[in-house]
Structure formats: C-alpha cells, structure tokens
Amino acid sequence: MRERVGVVMFGTAWERYGNTFVSTFEENWRNKIELVVVTDKHLPTDRADQISLPDIAGYKSFMDRHRSDRRSNGFRPTHRTLVRYKVGDAVGKEAKALKANWQGNGRNWRYDAVLWAPSALAPLAAVEGLDDGDVFAWFDADVETIEKIPPGWISTLLNRCDIAMLQRSGEHSEIGFWAIRINERTLEFVKMYAECYESESVFNLEQWHSAFVFDHVLSLCNELKVNNLTPPNLRGSVWADTIMGKYTAHYKGKMKIRRSLIRRGKKRGVSVFSARYKSKRSLIDDKKWIGQSEVERKQVKSLHRLFGKGLIKNWTVAIDGGAHVGTWSAVMAKRFGRVIAFEPTPETFEMLQKNMADVYNVECRNQALMDVSGFVSMRMPDHKEKYQNIYGTKINMKLQSRYFTVGGSDRIKAVTIDELGLSGCGLIKLDLEGAEPLALAGARKTIEKYRPVLVVEIKRHSLRYGITRKRVHQMILEMDYKQIFKEKPDRFYAYRGGDA
C-alpha cells in the first residue's frame, strides 16, 4: 500500500509558509511517505515530486477566462446589491450575514473563485498513479508538522472509511486536511470536485470557495463513507481540538502573517499555541504571552490530546482547580458552556482575572478547593524567586497559627466541588500543589453523579498532607476510573464504564 501526501503552492506561498511545510514534513514523516507538490514554479526541494500547476487539466483555461474578471476574484459590483450578484436564494438573516462579510475594498473571499480554483483542481493531478487501496492525504500549504507521524497514521484516520475530514457543526468543513482511500468512489469524488471549476458550474452555487464546493460535491456522493474527525457540536477553528492538533498546526489570519514574518526574521519567535492567548501575560515568564512558555505549551498540547480522544460527553461545565493564569481555562472555554476557574493565590488570581476578562464563559474564583468548606491560609516558601507560588504553595488548615503569603498573611475561602450544586460536569482538572486528594474527596458526589474526565497533577507534594503519590492514584482507581494517558506530572483518567 502506497501512502501519499499532496499540497498546492502558488504565488508567494513557498516563501511565506510552503518551505516550512516541506521542511517539517521531511523532519517528521517517514521517507516512504510520498510528497507531491503542485506548484506554478520550480521549488528548491528534493523531498517532493513536483507537478506544474499551469499544466494540469482545466487550470490554464479557467485562469485565462477569469483572472481579470473582478466578479470571479470576489469583488462585488458597484451597485452593492446581493440580488444581481447571484448569491443564490439567500434571504433574511442569511443575506445579512453574507453582506456583512464584504471587506472594505468590496471583496468577499467566499466568492473568489480564482483564488480557490487551484485547491480543487490540483488534487486530481496529485492522485494520479495511485491504485485501489492506496491512501492519499491533502493538506493546505500553511500547515506545519509539529510531532513525529506514527506509521500508518493516514490509514488510522480513515478507519475503514472512504474519506476522513474535519466537518463542523452549522458551517462548511475545514478542508485544510482531508484524506481518501483510493477506490472508484473516491476517485469520482475528486474528479467531480475539480470539474466544478473546470466546467464553471461553481458559479451556479451559492458560494464559490473551495470548502463550500467540497461539501456540495460530498453531498452528491451518497455512497461515500465519511469519518468525521471533529468532536460533536464544535465550530470555528477546530483543528487544534482534534487528532490533527496532536501532530500538526494550521495557522489562520493574523497568526499566519505573524508566522510568515518570524520565518523571514522580521519578528521574534512564537510558540505553536500562543495565538490563542493574544495579549495575556504569563506568570511563568512575564516577558512572554500566556501559553508561550514550554511548560504551558506542553499543558495545552495534552489537553488537546484529551479532546481528540472523544471521551468527554458532557460539555456543560468544566472545573479548573488551580487555574494559575488561565492557560487551561482559555482552552476549556472554547469547548464548554461554562468554566469555573479556582485560583487561591492572590497575586496569581489577579493575573487570572485580567487574562479572562474578555472570556465571557469563565468564572474566576479566588478560592481553594478542599474536602470541607471554611477558610485556609497559604504558606509560601521563603524564597525571593519570582512567582514561586506556582511551585511551592502549601495550604495550611490550622487557622490558629500564623501563615505567610507573598506580601503578608492572608486567609482564603475554601469550598468543595460538591457544594457548587452543578447540573452537569464533563471535566475536572486539579493542579493544587499536593492538595489534589483533598479536593477529590470534596468532589466525590459530583464525580459519582456525572462521571467527568479527571485531570490530576500527581507529585510528591501530596506528602505535605500525609498522602503518597501512589495513594492518590489508587484513590482515583477506586472510584472506578482508569488512567488513559499521562503527561508528567498530569494524569488523565476516564470512567471505566465508558460514560466519561
């Protein structure tokens, strides 16, 4: 069985991001995986087989007819009416939404057929020579491979289906990636996709961009078995929240521009995930954005890995115990209806509030999660190291004694998860510097009722409360949970019954 990856690059795509696509592909994909690049010029790489874009069927004739046509390039006529512009049967709210997408220069990417045509015409040329049973994956050129790709990965994504893709709830699919198993049905699909532009039937559709056309053709191919890699009810930028986010990154909008400038040496470096946390400061390194440090980057990747496993069934509420400055909360907020973030350290909580100020569904609480409600004190290590609280905080419950925090002595309100009276819960994350077993004890009823996925930091810090790491792990297993994976020091658990 042959495995092949295809991509199209034209214009300045190679300089902006295509060279990174190829270099990260070469670094992380096995040599036996074929790479085919459809391009309008010769590229300086030996890793890929190159196909001339102007020579593929239908491309030159389409461009000759429409390259100079403003309407085909997505520009609306000067009379500014949707009716004469032929956007199909859009009326009412739908028409208003379409109208709102016009840019100030009068252009709408949804109707730029000239821009999107290569993405539909090139795959047909890229699959040439493959036989039944071979697999083919298509990527946008602005994708980077960030982890080693395991053997047979494309076949795993297909999972005995004809096509694997990222469909989205209520909107067109994310087609920066799709994969097919070569057979008569899938080849016919790729051919129909290309013919929409080659025959100009695309102009009879409501929208002319490649993703809309892709979904339209897919709807006509009823016999295709589709494996949708996107978790249920997910919208917007879904890539990082699927299995694709574990191995690859797909940049959008301003982040794509920023990455291009970085590669050309015109901007400082930025981590793969930092775009999600624009303008939010990190306490781990106050010169960086939240999510940009190596520690936070690792945490975010592990959370996306969890989402990709499809174990979470209840998306109403997530608990972020020990929320720090909001690294986890920011990601949870994209998926859950409500996130309750607990951070007891006053200085850290202040930063959490600032970072989450514009995230409407995150509720920040300056409280400690314990096994009983009341008040506790925070004892900080007597070090001058900045932001030492994230490594050494100890909650002391003997309130008659004197305790120290950065800047003085404070008493913090303690609550249990059970007393929150939640109507649902899909995820509980606990990073409490050793107090995790106490918080678990205070969440036992909630866990038994809703069986959320548990993410628990397990380190020797629990000895502060007389509990070993092994005992913390055993406590969770005794609640009828199993460990699904670990990303030290965090461990991820799901209910054994399967209803996580």
C-alpha positions, 0 to 999 in steps of 0.5 A, a space after each residue: 500500500 502506497 501512502 501519499 501526501 499532496 499540497 498546492 503552492 502558488 504565488 508567494 506561498 513557498 516563501 511565506 509558509 510552503 518551505 516550512 511545510 516541506 521542511 517539517 514534513 521531511 523532519 517528521 514523516 517517514 521517507 516512504 511517505 510520498 510528497 507531491 507538490 503542485 506548484 506554478 514554479 520550480 521549488 528548491 526541494 528534493 523531498 517532493 515530486 513536483 507537478 506544474 500547476 499551469 499544466 494540469 487539466 482545466 487550470 490554464 483555461 479557467 485562469 485565462 477566462 477569469 483572472 481579470 474578471 473582478 466578479 470571479 476574484 470576489 469583488 462585488 459590483 458597484 451597485 452593492 446589491 446581493 440580488 444581481 450578484 447571484 448569491 443564490 436564494 439567500 434571504 433574511 438573516 442569511 443575506 445579512 450575514 453574507 453582506 456583512 462579510 464584504 471587506 472594505 475594498 468590496 471583496 468577499 473571499 467566499 466568492 473568489 473563485 480564482 483564488 480557490 480554483 487551484 485547491 480543487 483542481 490540483 488534487 486530481 493531478 496529485 492522485 494520479 498513479 495511485 491504485 485501489 487501496 492506496 491512501 492519499 492525504 491533502 493538506 493546505 500549504 500553511 500547515 506545519 508538522 509539529 510531532 513525529 507521524 506514527 506509521 500508518 497514521 493516514 490509514 488510522 484516520 480513515 478507519 475503514 472509511 472512504 474519506 476522513 475530514 474535519 466537518 463542523 457543526 452549522 458551517 462548511 468543513 475545514 478542508 485544510 486536511 482531508 484524506 481518501 482511500 483510493 477506490 472508484 468512489 473516491 476517485 469520482 469524488 475528486 474528479 467531480 470536485 475539480 470539474 466544478 471549476 473546470 466546467 464553471 458550474 461553481 458559479 451556479 452555487 451559492 458560494 464559490 470557495 473551495 470548502 463550500 464546493 467540497 461539501 456540495 460535491 460530498 453531498 452528491 456522493 451518497 455512497 461515500 463513507 465519511 469519518 468525521 474527525 471533529 468532536 460533536 457540536 464544535 465550530 470555528 477553528 477546530 483543528 487544534 481540538 482534534 487528532 490533527 492538533 496532536 501532530 500538526 498546526 494550521 495557522 489562520 489570519 493574523 497568526 499566519 502573517 505573524 508566522 510568515 514574518 518570524 520565518 523571514 526574521 522580521 519578528 521574534 519567535 512564537 510558540 505553536 499555541 500562543 495565538 490563542 492567548 493574544 495579549 495575556 501575560 504569563 506568570 511563568 515568564 512575564 516577558 512572554 504571552 500566556 501559553 508561550 512558555 514550554 511548560 504551558 505549551 506542553 499543558 495545552 498540547 495534552 489537553 488537546 490530546 484529551 479532546 481528540 480522544 472523544 471521551 468527554 460527553 458532557 460539555 456543560 461545565 468544566 472545573 479548573 482547580 488551580 487555574 494559575 493564569 488561565 492557560 487551561 481555562 482559555 482552552 476549556 472555554 472554547 469547548 464548554 458552556 461554562 468554566 469555573 476557574 479556582 485560583 487561591 493565590 492572590 497575586 496569581 488570581 489577579 493575573 487570572 482575572 485580567 487574562 479572562 476578562 474578555 472570556 465571557 464563559 469563565 468564572 474566576 474564583 479566588 478560592 481553594 478547593 478542599 474536602 470541607 468548606 471554611 477558610 485556609 491560609 497559604 504558606 509560601 516558601 521563603 524564597 525571593 524567586 519570582 512567582 514561586 507560588 506556582 511551585 511551592 504553595 502549601 495550604 495550611 488548615 490550622 487557622 490558629 497559627 500564623 501563615 505567610 503569603 507573598 506580601 503578608 498573611 492572608 486567609 482564603 475561602 475554601 469550598 468543595 466541588 460538591 457544594 457548587 450544586 452543578 447540573 452537569 460536569 464533563 471535566 475536572 482538572 486539579 493542579 493544587 500543589 499536593 492538595 489534589 486528594 483533598 479536593 477529590 474527596 470534596 468532589 466525590 458526589 459530583 464525580 459519582 453523579 456525572 462521571 467527568 474526565 479527571 485531570 490530576 497533577 500527581 507529585 510528591 507534594 501530596 506528602 505535605 498532607 500525609 498522602 503518597 503519590 501512589 495513594 492518590 492514584 489508587 484513590 482515583 482507581 477506586 472510584 472506578 476510573 482508569 488512567 488513559 494517558 499521562 503527561 508528567 506530572 498530569 494524569 488523565 483518567 476516564 470512567 471505566 464504564 465508558 460514560 466519561 
